[in-house]
Each structure stands twice: as structure tokens, then as C-alpha cells.
Amino acid sequence: MDQLLKLAREIQDGKYRASATDDFASIYGELEDVIDALMPPNPVEIRFINGTGLVYKNQIDAGFVAGRVEYQSGGYQELLKVAGKLRQRIANPSISRDERSITTTLASLRRFRECTQYLAQPPANERDVQDIIWIMLRAQFDRVEREETLPRFGVKAYRPDFGVPDLRLLLEVKFIGSSTQVGNLQDQLLADLQGYIDGNPRYSSVILFVYDHAHKLRDPTKFEVDLRRIEEVADVIVIPGVAAGLSRPTTDTLPVDSE
């Protein structure tokens, strides 16, 4: 991490050897999982004149890996924060052993596809997706509330799919099937979000999880970025659907006991 900070300073000052950016990218790749675990999501969207755009996962990525000078100052500050947290965990390892945060929860949910690989059939509806997520969350937290146990919010029954009281976190699951109108999905989420948080002091943020069974969100970037702009949205995760027959390895790919 100290070497990464040193390279970032050189690049930011504009006085660096030709290989510095390559060295930075290489070391950043080695530490990327650590950085992601210690830093909350902070995506950076860059729009071009022709209407296209790119989204980088944070200012470090945008400023030093992609070479966007305008994000290097912010990226360096992000690196300093990560370095401070890392030193704290090295000095007190017990902190990291019991770290259950929104960041670690997001990292776990992004492994949803890997968690379906030994199922006989991939998720076929929203309830299937919810059942898998329930197991993933319950493995981490002593208390996870499902829709039927969450309190009623106001005069309308706003019922997100999961609540994690320890993190003051709600999780809403959406399933995109063959009959789903993708254009209406964002409107549905926006309509419910305010009801999930307003007047409900037990929760302060929401993760939106979308399982695209029908592969209708060809480019989910715009969908994700727009929803992330809402203050209460901790993050948006879009998982492409697993094709039938690919979720469970065949027997001839499994290890065979020689005895």
C-alpha cells in the first residue's frame, strides 16, 4: 500500500517515470480486493459528447488506472483512507475478524452467481432468488427480517424483501422475467424507495438487487448509475441470469475418488 501511495503521488505531481502508471495498475490489481473491502462504493460516471459513457468503480480507478487527471486528487484521498483503515486492522486484527458492514454484504451479494452453481436448476422466479439471498444473509447475521416480518410503513404496506437491523439496511429484490417490462422497473423501485425509509427510523439505506433472468438489461450501467444517485441507495447490483443446465456441474467434471 505504501508503494501504491508513492506511485500515486508521483503520477499526481506529473513527475514520474514512464513505467509508473503500469506499476500502479499492477499493484492496484493485487490489492483491489482489499481496497474494495475497506472502501464504500463510490462509482464515477464519465459522459462523452456522443452520449456514451464509462463508469469506474471509484476515483482511484478513474484517476490513476484510467488516467483521468481530474479524479487524481480524489483518488489519492481515497487511497489515504484505505491505508489508514488497513493500518488499523494490522494493529488490531480483531477488528477485521468481526467486520460485518454494508461493504462486506455487497461483496457477498455480488457472488450470487457463484452461489447458484451447484443448484439442480437456476432461479426461475423472484421467490427462488429471495431464498438464496436469505441463506447468504443469514450465514452472516444473527437477525435477518423477511418481508412478512417487517413493520408496515405509513398507510401503504411498503414491504422490502429483507431487513438487516444490525446495519440499518434494507434489501429489495427484483426479478426480470420474459414478461417483465424493463422500462417500468426503475419507476417501481423509485416509487417504493421513499416509503421504505421515510418514517422508519430502524433503517437508513437500501441495496437494490436485480436478477436479470431474461437477459433484458443488455447494458445495466445507466440503470445502476441513475439509481445510485439516490442518497438512501447504498448500491445497485444487477446479476445476469444463469442459463438452465449451466448451474450444476456434470458428474464427469467432479473430482473422482481414486479409492
MARGU-899926 format. One line per field, with one value per residue (C-alpha): residue number from 1; chain; z, x, y. Coordinates in nm, 4 decimals. Layout:
BEGIN
k = NUM | ...
c = A | ...
zz = Z | ...
xx = X | ...
yy = Y | ...
This chain:
BEGIN
k = 1 | 2 | 3 | 4 | 5 | 6 | 7 | 8 | 9 | 10 | 11 | 12 | 13 | 14 | 15 | 16 | 17 | 18 | 19 | 20 | 21 | 22 | 23 | 24 | 25 | 26 | 27 | 28 | 29 | 30 | 31 | 32 | 33 | 34 | 35 | 36 | 37 | 38 | 39 | 40 | 41 | 42 | 43 | 44 | 45 | 46 | 47 | 48 | 49 | 50 | 51 | 52 | 53 | 54 | 55 | 56 | 57 | 58 | 59 | 60 | 61 | 62 | 63 | 64 | 65 | 66 | 67 | 68 | 69 | 70 | 71 | 72 | 73 | 74 | 75 | 76 | 77 | 78 | 79 | 80 | 81 | 82 | 83 | 84 | 85 | 86 | 87 | 88 | 89 | 90 | 91 | 92 | 93 | 94 | 95 | 96 | 97 | 98 | 99 | 100 | 101 | 102 | 103 | 104 | 105 | 106 | 107 | 108 | 109 | 110 | 111 | 112 | 113 | 114 | 115 | 116 | 117 | 118 | 119 | 120 | 121 | 122 | 123 | 124 | 125 | 126 | 127 | 128 | 129 | 130 | 131 | 132 | 133 | 134 | 135 | 136 | 137 | 138 | 139 | 140 | 141 | 142 | 143 | 144 | 145 | 146 | 147 | 148 | 149 | 150 | 151 | 152 | 153 | 154 | 155 | 156 | 157 | 158 | 159 | 160 | 161 | 162 | 163 | 164 | 165 | 166 | 167 | 168 | 169 | 170 | 171 | 172 | 173 | 174 | 175 | 176 | 177 | 178 | 179 | 180 | 181 | 182 | 183 | 184 | 185 | 186 | 187 | 188 | 189 | 190 | 191 | 192 | 193 | 194 | 195 | 196 | 197 | 198 | 199 | 200 | 201 | 202 | 203 | 204 | 205 | 206 | 207 | 208 | 209 | 210 | 211 | 212 | 213 | 214 | 215 | 216 | 217 | 218 | 219 | 220 | 221 | 222 | 223 | 224 | 225 | 226 | 227 | 228 | 229 | 230 | 231 | 232 | 233 | 234 | 235 | 236 | 237 | 238 | 239 | 240 | 241 | 242 | 243 | 244 | 245 | 246 | 247 | 248 | 249 | 250 | 251 | 252 | 253 | 254 | 255 | 256 | 257 | 258 | 259
c = A | A | A | A | A | A | A | A | A | A | A | A | A | A | A | A | A | A | A | A | A | A | A | A | A | A | A | A | A | A | A | A | A | A | A | A | A | A | A | A | A | A | A | A | A | A | A | A | A | A | A | A | A | A | A | A | A | A | A | A | A | A | A | A | A | A | A | A | A | A | A | A | A | A | A | A | A | A | A | A | A | A | A | A | A | A | A | A | A | A | A | A | A | A | A | A | A | A | A | A | A | A | A | A | A | A | A | A | A | A | A | A | A | A | A | A | A | A | A | A | A | A | A | A | A | A | A | A | A | A | A | A | A | A | A | A | A | A | A | A | A | A | A | A | A | A | A | A | A | A | A | A | A | A | A | A | A | A | A | A | A | A | A | A | A | A | A | A | A | A | A | A | A | A | A | A | A | A | A | A | A | A | A | A | A | A | A | A | A | A | A | A | A | A | A | A | A | A | A | A | A | A | A | A | A | A | A | A | A | A | A | A | A | A | A | A | A | A | A | A | A | A | A | A | A | A | A | A | A | A | A | A | A | A | A | A | A | A | A | A | A | A | A | A | A | A | A | A | A | A | A | A | A | A | A | A | A | A | A
zz = 0.0000 | 0.0761 | -0.2714 | -0.4247 | -0.2392 | -0.3533 | -0.7169 | -0.6854 | -0.5568 | -0.8470 | -1.1035 | -0.9429 | -0.9394 | -1.3060 | -1.2370 | -1.2897 | -1.4982 | -1.7977 | -1.6211 | -1.3131 | -1.4459 | -1.5381 | -1.1939 | -1.0304 | -1.2285 | -1.1392 | -0.7640 | -0.7639 | -0.9199 | -0.6414 | -0.3736 | -0.5461 | -0.3299 | -0.0135 | -0.1326 | -0.2294 | 0.1140 | 0.3011 | 0.0918 | 0.0373 | -0.3287 | -0.4962 | -0.8706 | -1.1104 | -1.4324 | -1.7244 | -2.0084 | -2.3595 | -2.6165 | -2.8303 | -2.5402 | -2.4465 | -2.1139 | -1.8818 | -1.5153 | -1.2919 | -0.9547 | -0.7643 | -0.8082 | -0.7681 | -1.0724 | -1.2708 | -1.1749 | -1.1746 | -1.3744 | -1.6464 | -1.6302 | -1.5743 | -1.4198 | -1.2752 | -1.0426 | -0.9196 | -0.6167 | -0.5019 | -0.5803 | -0.3667 | -0.0749 | -0.1146 | -0.1054 | 0.2148 | 0.3824 | 0.2774 | 0.4008 | 0.7384 | 0.7757 | 0.6709 | 0.9319 | 1.1945 | 1.1103 | 1.1122 | 1.4551 | 1.5831 | 1.3840 | 1.5886 | 1.4077 | 1.0730 | 1.2129 | 1.3050 | 1.0351 | 0.9074 | 0.7112 | 0.4116 | 0.2088 | 0.3032 | 0.2467 | -0.1039 | -0.1754 | -0.0676 | -0.2771 | -0.5857 | -0.5565 | -0.6080 | -0.9430 | -0.7934 | -0.5158 | -0.7714 | -0.9498 | -0.7566 | -0.7745 | -0.9816 | -1.1560 | -1.1656 | -1.0043 | -1.2037 | -1.0186 | -0.7606 | -0.4689 | -0.5742 | -0.5746 | -0.2335 | -0.0842 | -0.1983 | -0.0669 | 0.2648 | 0.3092 | 0.2097 | 0.4586 | 0.7403 | 0.7208 | 0.8162 | 1.0532 | 1.3572 | 1.2649 | 0.9142 | 0.8709 | 0.5710 | 0.4072 | 0.6197 | 0.9470 | 0.8552 | 1.0012 | 0.7967 | 0.6794 | 0.6843 | 0.5262 | 0.2425 | 0.3033 | 0.1916 | 0.2413 | 0.1142 | 0.0881 | 0.3658 | 0.6599 | 0.8397 | 1.1686 | 1.2626 | 0.9599 | 0.9461 | 0.5935 | 0.3684 | 0.0604 | -0.2263 | -0.4832 | -0.8386 | -1.0945 | -1.4674 | -1.6474 | -2.0021 | -1.9323 | -1.7299 | -1.8722 | -1.8008 | -1.8644 | -1.5671 | -1.3314 | -1.2441 | -1.1833 | -0.9464 | -0.7485 | -0.7285 | -0.6137 | -0.3250 | -0.2064 | -0.0221 | 0.1551 | 0.2706 | 0.4510 | 0.5458 | 0.8918 | 0.9573 | 1.1985 | 1.2128 | 0.8623 | 0.6765 | 0.3482 | 0.0772 | -0.1513 | -0.4802 | -0.6171 | -0.9689 | -1.1102 | -1.4890 | -1.5687 | -1.9196 | -2.0050 | -2.0912 | -1.9357 | -2.2053 | -2.0611 | -1.6977 | -1.6432 | -1.6929 | -1.4823 | -1.1975 | -1.2082 | -1.2057 | -0.9002 | -0.7162 | -0.7259 | -0.4663 | -0.1246 | 0.0529 | -0.2074 | -0.0758 | -0.4115 | -0.7064 | -0.8056 | -1.1392 | -1.1831 | -1.5312 | -1.5256 | -1.5228 | -1.8226 | -1.7476 | -1.7474 | -1.6518 | -1.2807 | -1.1804 | -1.2942 | -1.4601 | -1.2713 | -1.5058 | -1.4041 | -1.0359 | -0.8695 | -0.8595 | -0.5545 | -0.6718 | -0.3938
xx = 0.0000 | 0.2877 | 0.4294 | 0.0873 | 0.0665 | 0.4176 | 0.3314 | 0.0063 | 0.1982 | 0.4437 | 0.1646 | -0.0354 | 0.2694 | 0.3334 | 0.6939 | 0.7095 | 0.8925 | 0.7216 | 0.6566 | 0.4916 | 0.1363 | 0.1944 | 0.3430 | 0.0450 | -0.2035 | -0.0157 | -0.0018 | -0.3592 | -0.4699 | -0.3001 | -0.4684 | -0.8033 | -0.9995 | -0.8550 | -0.9401 | -1.2941 | -1.3478 | -1.2270 | -1.3866 | -1.7606 | -1.8745 | -1.8073 | -1.8707 | -1.7573 | -1.9536 | -1.7856 | -2.0144 | -1.8937 | -2.0304 | -2.1709 | -2.3894 | -2.1862 | -2.0131 | -1.7938 | -1.8346 | -1.5334 | -1.5737 | -1.4067 | -1.1863 | -0.8696 | -0.9684 | -1.0718 | -0.7748 | -0.4767 | -0.5736 | -0.7763 | -0.5588 | -0.8362 | -0.6370 | -0.9457 | -1.0037 | -0.6473 | -0.6812 | -0.9961 | -0.8383 | -0.5368 | -0.7626 | -0.9452 | -0.6117 | -0.5134 | -0.8392 | -0.7875 | -0.4262 | -0.5432 | -0.8047 | -0.5538 | -0.3017 | -0.5750 | -0.6604 | -0.2956 | -0.2524 | -0.5745 | -0.6610 | -0.9761 | -1.1414 | -1.1353 | -1.2394 | -1.5858 | -1.6334 | -1.9881 | -2.0566 | -2.2573 | -1.9366 | -1.8814 | -2.2516 | -2.2285 | -1.9181 | -2.1071 | -2.4172 | -2.2032 | -2.1061 | -2.4691 | -2.3974 | -2.1202 | -2.3593 | -2.6019 | -2.3519 | -2.4413 | -2.8192 | -3.0072 | -3.1861 | -3.1065 | -3.3521 | -3.6753 | -3.8672 | -3.8293 | -3.9001 | -3.6137 | -3.3772 | -3.5033 | -3.4485 | -3.0842 | -3.0241 | -3.1833 | -2.9227 | -2.6392 | -2.7518 | -2.8402 | -2.4909 | -2.3534 | -2.6100 | -2.7933 | -3.1040 | -3.2446 | -3.6057 | -3.8052 | -4.0867 | -4.3612 | -4.1961 | -4.1012 | -4.3189 | -4.5859 | -4.4709 | -4.7483 | -5.0887 | -4.9400 | -4.7835 | -4.4275 | -4.2577 | -3.8997 | -3.7817 | -3.5205 | -3.4084 | -3.0732 | -3.1202 | -2.7509 | -2.6654 | -2.9915 | -3.0076 | -3.2950 | -3.2641 | -3.5112 | -3.5048 | -3.6384 | -3.6640 | -3.6608 | -3.8526 | -3.9782 | -4.2894 | -4.1152 | -4.1366 | -3.7876 | -3.8968 | -4.1338 | -3.8852 | -3.6941 | -4.0209 | -4.1391 | -3.8157 | -3.8231 | -4.1858 | -4.1113 | -3.7762 | -3.9086 | -4.1682 | -3.9030 | -3.7018 | -3.9400 | -4.0878 | -3.8899 | -3.6058 | -3.4902 | -3.3417 | -3.1392 | -3.0200 | -3.1282 | -2.9500 | -3.1314 | -3.0666 | -3.1854 | -3.1646 | -3.1918 | -3.3209 | -3.4353 | -3.1175 | -3.3155 | -3.0720 | -2.8054 | -2.6178 | -2.7208 | -2.4739 | -2.7221 | -2.9829 | -2.7343 | -2.5844 | -2.9225 | -3.0432 | -2.7119 | -2.7671 | -3.0434 | -2.8966 | -3.0540 | -2.9372 | -2.6229 | -2.5691 | -2.7370 | -2.6411 | -2.7507 | -2.6827 | -2.7237 | -2.9399 | -2.7822 | -2.8846 | -3.0675 | -2.8298 | -2.5275 | -2.5910 | -2.4783 | -2.1518 | -2.1895 | -2.0619 | -1.7668 | -1.6315 | -1.6295 | -1.3218 | -1.3222 | -1.2007 | -0.9252 | -1.0060
yy = 0.0000 | 0.2396 | 0.1737 | 0.2439 | 0.5755 | 0.6679 | 0.5962 | 0.7922 | 1.0963 | 1.0742 | 1.0487 | 1.3285 | 1.5593 | 1.4886 | 1.3877 | 1.0154 | 0.7607 | 0.6071 | 0.2751 | 0.4326 | 0.4020 | 0.0375 | -0.0297 | 0.1405 | -0.0697 | -0.3886 | -0.3189 | -0.1892 | -0.5174 | -0.7119 | -0.5005 | -0.4446 | -0.6909 | -0.5350 | -0.1825 | -0.2846 | -0.4416 | -0.1312 | 0.1428 | 0.2038 | 0.2042 | 0.5386 | 0.4932 | 0.7658 | 0.8195 | 0.9932 | 1.1007 | 1.1785 | 1.4230 | 1.1408 | 1.0253 | 0.7202 | 0.6885 | 0.4894 | 0.4050 | 0.3479 | 0.1801 | 0.4649 | 0.7729 | 0.5647 | 0.3624 | 0.6713 | 0.8883 | 0.6538 | 0.3447 | 0.5197 | 0.8324 | 1.0877 | 1.3750 | 1.5447 | 1.2479 | 1.2009 | 1.4286 | 1.2496 | 0.9142 | 0.9954 | 1.0882 | 0.7568 | 0.5740 | 0.7563 | 0.6469 | 0.2853 | 0.2941 | 0.4260 | 0.1519 | -0.1113 | 0.0045 | -0.0039 | -0.3642 | -0.4688 | -0.3108 | -0.4691 | -0.7852 | -0.8459 | -0.5542 | -0.7335 | -1.0715 | -0.9479 | -0.6877 | -0.7116 | -0.3990 | -0.2859 | -0.3150 | -0.6804 | -0.7526 | -0.6072 | -0.8158 | -1.1280 | -1.0497 | -0.9963 | -1.3637 | -1.4647 | -1.6292 | -1.8435 | -1.9484 | -2.0958 | -2.3218 | -2.6391 | -2.5958 | -2.8507 | -2.5632 | -2.1888 | -1.9433 | -1.9361 | -1.6656 | -1.3928 | -1.6262 | -1.8535 | -1.5545 | -1.4431 | -1.7894 | -1.7934 | -1.4426 | -1.5390 | -1.8111 | -1.5760 | -1.3095 | -1.5480 | -1.7000 | -1.3558 | -1.2066 | -1.3399 | -1.1453 | -1.1051 | -0.9972 | -1.1108 | -0.9191 | -1.0705 | -0.9654 | -0.6080 | -0.3308 | -0.1570 | 0.1877 | 0.4513 | 0.3903 | 0.1880 | -0.1509 | -0.0827 | -0.4161 | -0.4550 | -0.8122 | -0.8132 | -0.6065 | -0.6335 | -0.4433 | -0.4636 | -0.2471 | -0.0466 | -0.1890 | -0.2937 | -0.5143 | -0.5089 | -0.7918 | -0.7662 | -1.0478 | -0.9744 | -1.2471 | -1.2864 | -1.0753 | -0.8029 | -0.4510 | -0.3225 | 0.0354 | 0.0156 | -0.1488 | 0.1682 | 0.3559 | 0.0818 | 0.0992 | 0.4788 | 0.4759 | 0.2395 | 0.3760 | 0.6792 | 0.4693 | 0.2249 | 0.4919 | 0.7769 | 0.7443 | 0.4277 | 0.5081 | 0.1460 | 0.1588 | 0.4205 | 0.2648 | 0.0205 | -0.2232 | -0.2872 | -0.6367 | -0.7243 | -1.0768 | -1.0494 | -1.3977 | -1.2971 | -1.1005 | -0.7873 | -0.5390 | -0.5611 | -0.2643 | -0.2087 | 0.0776 | 0.3644 | 0.1828 | 0.1340 | 0.4842 | 0.6611 | 0.4692 | 0.5123 | 0.8891 | 0.8498 | 0.9225 | 0.6254 | 0.3715 | 0.2000 | 0.0293 | -0.1413 | -0.4954 | -0.6449 | -1.0162 | -1.1739 | -1.4841 | -1.8289 | -2.0405 | -2.3657 | -2.6597 | -2.4468 | -2.4087 | -2.7558 | -2.9189 | -3.2562 | -3.5607 | -3.6075 | -3.2642 | -3.3504 | -3.4975 | -3.8786 | -4.0649 | -4.2962 | -4.5400
